Amino acid sequence: MAETVKAVKKSTKPRKSTAKKSSETKVPVKSPTHEEIAHLAYQFWAESGYQHGRDEENWYRARNKLQSA
């Protein structure tokens, strides 16, 4: 029994993107500098009474606050 193979013709049309285009203009987000984050993290540390062991928490809190501003 002989098998027949169909040739598949490739489409020359580009596929439509499924992503929806936004009509809003996106504003680039400014990344805070290392110095800005360090300064604010130090302020958080001072406000907490210079408690040790929370340096990473202060750092991430400062970074997140500056990024959302």
Long-range contacts (C-beta under 8 A, 24 or more apart in sequence): 29-67, 31-67, 32-63, 32-66, 32-67, 36-66, 37-62, 37-63, 37-66, 38-62, 40-65, 40-66
